[in-house]
């Protein structure tokens, strides 16, 4: 999917006219202003930071596509004021990188999740679907916030422990339940959003990676890949088909319809929090329950 963003020069002029700079550090009298490019990262930062942060997420509309989001002046102003910015990276939200680069200021920390994980443009950018990567991000966010507000160190360490042990408990429990009962089960997926989660669950994802990457990026699917995924459905080689309901292209819709015709259960996932008011873990648990049901309960 093509990435579009406001021209950097326009953002720079807009920010210069606003005369904005990050909130002053230290003191603890005000929460740390945080901007997250997407609301799944925003939810995690909010729960780690508690009352020591004020989080603004940019992409919050479940119908919006983070790949092709067009930044607004309000987004630029929010980034200009932020002391901490969280970007997914790996080309997923290049518009967010442009917002940060358009207004370089001292005293602001930026977490590029892809960089943290050793990923680059062209790699699968759906890191929030990896439970292992999420844990890594939680720890880095904790460390970054402690560096910004050293006096809140003990509080943030407690928040970290509580979130992992209590906030994410149901999420971890259902992951373990699916892994224990269905590891090795062959499944299909319409795009790469499901790859990290399938690996963590021990599911055997049969769909060609090139097919999932093409659908995810909005490029042409090869004729051979179309034949392969159609045969996997027609021959019942996959037990469940997982699709991104926020990216229902004609190719995806046809494959989902074929699966339903063959009585193969389908399970939906989304790129951003659905509903937009959900927590990261509440959203993931709801999707995992639907996947568990599709696998057989």
Secondary structure, DSSP 4 states (H G I P E B T S, - for coil): -------HHHHHHHHHHHT--PPPPSSSSSPEEEEEEEHHHHHHHHHHHGGGEEEEEEE--TT--GGG----HHHHHHHHH-SEEEE--TTTTHHHHHHHHHT--TT-EEEEHHHHTT--TTS---GGG-HHHHHHHHHHHHHHHHHH-GGGHHHHHHHHHHIIIIITHHHHHHHHHHHHHHTT-EEEESSGGGHHHHHHHT-EE-S-HHHHHHHHHTPPPPHHHHHHHHHHHHTT--SEEEEETT---HHHHHHHHHHHHTT-EEEEE-SS-SSTTS-HHHHHHHHHHHHHHHHT-
